[in-house]
């Protein structure tokens, strides 16, 4: 009776732990190699990657809502796609305006999520970052 049941059980755990760690290492290496760009590929720069600065002329790249306050913008967007009647009521209540694709504005406050812009009619309002391009 040279067999020790505790030693056998421990060696099985070591094999299981070794197998799991090998799988995790292989998954990490696969992720690493797929995230490295190919030498023939050139990095693409999207319009939202460039920094927006004060005084810069920006273009509205899709129909968007622009509200006089950050809170008003959030209130209008809360109803977008949920309830059309409430969405339109909130636009009227907050004094928001609808911007068309291709409209231009002047950047006043380049924030992280929302930006304050000045429209061509001189009105200042807040719009979400996704709506703008430099």
Secondary structure, DSSP 4 states (H G I P E B T S, - for coil): ----HHHHHHHHHHHHHHHHHHHHHHHHHHHHHHHSPPTTPPPP--TTTSPP-TT-EEEE-S-EEEBSSHHHHHHHHHHTTT-HHHHHHHHHHHT-EEEPTT-EEEEEEE-SSEEEEEETTS-EEEEEGGGEE-
